Amino acid sequence: MSNANVIDTLKAILLIVWAFDGVKFITLGVILNLALAVALALRTGTFSFQALADFLFKQLLPYVVVYVFFKLFGEGAGFEWVGVAVFALIQVQIVSAIVEKLADLGVPIPDQVMRLVRRPNTVLYAQVAAPYSTVPTPPRPAVIE
């Protein structure tokens, strides 16, 4: 197989993946999260181009791969709801990260909302899970996730 054929095949696969509406929404959410993470990192002086470069492989790519896999699996198995459920879970993750970054940037977020979106390294996690864990919980850095 020549390089041109490989490139054409990869382009075709990317176009098929991009055709899913869920992929477009996930990408939009991740880009918004990235913009907020960059703003927060610049504000705190922790910005690095390496973190920016790692971003695609740590957040966007896994979300897209998981979503497309479960969407195709669900449709193939006759369970269309699987793709919808996975999409909803991914959106909850992305929106939670966006809300946390907005709060870290000083945007007033109601306490009720913050209780819903805080990650496991909160006080509740420290009280419930930490006594059973042998590994200390590292602090959450203010860098691109």
C-alpha positions as CSV (number, residue, x, y, z in Angstrom):
1,M,0.0,0.0,0.0
2,S,1.5,3.3,-1.0
3,N,1.7,6.4,1.2
4,A,-0.9,8.2,-1.0
5,N,-3.4,5.3,-0.3
6,V,-2.7,5.4,3.4
7,I,-3.3,9.1,3.5
8,D,-6.5,8.8,1.4
9,T,-7.7,6.1,3.8
10,L,-7.0,8.2,6.9
11,K,-8.8,11.2,5.3
12,A,-11.8,9.0,4.6
13,I,-11.9,7.7,8.2
14,L,-11.6,11.2,9.6
15,L,-14.4,12.4,7.4
16,I,-16.6,9.5,8.5
17,V,-15.8,10.2,12.2
18,W,-16.4,14.0,11.7
19,A,-19.8,13.2,10.2
20,F,-21.1,12.2,13.6
21,D,-22.9,15.2,15.3
22,G,-21.7,14.0,18.7
23,V,-18.1,14.4,17.6
24,K,-18.7,18.0,16.6
25,F,-20.3,18.8,20.0
26,I,-17.5,17.0,21.9
27,T,-14.9,18.9,19.9
28,L,-16.6,22.2,20.6
29,G,-16.8,21.5,24.3
30,V,-13.2,20.4,24.5
31,I,-12.0,23.5,22.6
32,L,-14.0,25.7,25.0
33,N,-12.4,23.8,27.9
34,L,-9.0,24.3,26.3
35,A,-9.5,28.0,26.0
36,L,-10.5,28.3,29.6
37,A,-7.6,26.1,30.7
38,V,-5.1,28.3,28.7
39,A,-6.6,31.4,30.3
40,L,-6.3,29.9,33.8
41,A,-2.8,28.7,33.1
42,L,-1.7,32.1,31.9
43,R,-3.3,33.7,34.9
44,T,-1.5,31.4,37.3
45,G,1.8,31.4,35.4
46,T,1.7,27.7,34.8
47,F,1.2,27.7,31.0
48,S,3.4,25.4,28.9
49,F,3.4,24.5,25.3
50,Q,4.0,20.9,26.2
51,A,0.7,20.7,28.1
52,L,-1.0,22.3,25.1
53,A,0.5,19.8,22.8
54,D,-0.5,16.9,25.0
55,F,-4.0,18.1,25.1
56,L,-5.2,16.4,22.0
57,F,-4.0,13.0,23.2
58,K,-5.3,13.4,26.7
59,Q,-8.7,14.8,26.2
60,L,-10.1,15.2,22.7
61,L,-8.9,11.9,21.2
62,P,-10.0,9.7,24.0
63,Y,-13.5,11.3,24.1
64,V,-13.9,11.0,20.4
65,V,-12.7,7.4,20.2
66,V,-14.9,6.2,23.1
67,Y,-17.9,8.0,21.7
68,V,-17.5,6.7,18.2
69,F,-16.8,3.2,19.4
70,F,-19.9,3.0,21.6
71,K,-22.1,4.7,19.0
72,L,-21.1,2.2,16.4
73,F,-21.3,-0.7,18.9
74,G,-24.8,0.4,20.0
75,E,-26.1,0.8,16.5
76,G,-24.6,-2.5,15.4
77,A,-26.1,-4.3,18.4
78,G,-29.5,-2.7,18.1
79,F,-29.0,-0.5,21.2
80,E,-29.0,3.0,19.8
81,W,-29.3,4.4,23.4
82,V,-25.7,3.3,24.2
83,G,-24.2,6.0,22.0
84,V,-26.6,8.6,23.4
85,A,-25.7,7.6,27.0
86,V,-22.0,7.7,26.4
87,F,-22.4,11.0,24.7
88,A,-24.3,12.3,27.7
89,L,-21.6,11.1,30.1
90,I,-18.9,12.7,28.1
91,Q,-20.8,16.0,27.9
92,V,-21.2,15.9,31.7
93,Q,-17.5,15.5,32.1
94,I,-16.7,18.4,29.7
95,V,-19.3,20.7,31.2
96,S,-18.1,20.0,34.7
97,A,-14.5,20.8,33.7
98,I,-15.7,24.0,32.0
99,V,-17.7,25.1,35.1
100,E,-14.7,24.4,37.4
101,K,-12.4,26.4,35.2
102,L,-14.9,29.3,35.1
103,A,-15.0,29.2,38.9
104,D,-11.2,29.1,39.1
105,L,-11.1,32.2,36.9
106,G,-13.4,34.0,39.3
107,V,-16.7,33.7,37.6
108,P,-19.4,33.4,40.3
109,I,-20.9,29.9,40.1
110,P,-23.8,29.0,42.6
111,D,-22.8,26.6,45.3
112,Q,-25.4,24.1,44.3
113,V,-23.8,23.9,40.8
114,M,-20.3,23.6,42.2
115,R,-21.4,20.7,44.5
116,L,-22.5,18.9,41.4
117,V,-19.3,19.4,39.3
118,R,-16.5,19.1,41.8
119,R,-14.1,16.3,41.0
120,P,-13.2,13.5,43.5
121,N,-10.3,15.4,45.1
122,T,-12.8,17.4,47.1
123,V,-13.3,17.4,50.9
124,L,-15.9,14.7,50.6
125,Y,-13.5,12.4,48.7
126,A,-10.8,13.1,51.3
127,Q,-13.2,12.1,54.1
128,V,-14.7,9.0,52.5
129,A,-12.1,7.5,50.2
130,A,-8.7,8.7,51.5
131,P,-8.8,6.6,54.7
132,Y,-9.1,3.5,52.5
133,S,-6.4,4.5,50.0
134,T,-2.8,3.7,50.4
135,V,-1.8,6.2,47.7
136,P,-2.0,9.9,48.7
137,T,-4.3,12.0,46.6
138,P,-2.1,14.5,44.6
139,P,-3.3,18.1,44.5
140,R,-5.1,19.1,41.3
141,P,-2.8,21.3,39.1
142,A,-4.1,24.4,37.3
143,V,-3.0,23.2,33.9
144,I,-4.6,21.9,30.8
145,E,-6.4,18.6,31.4
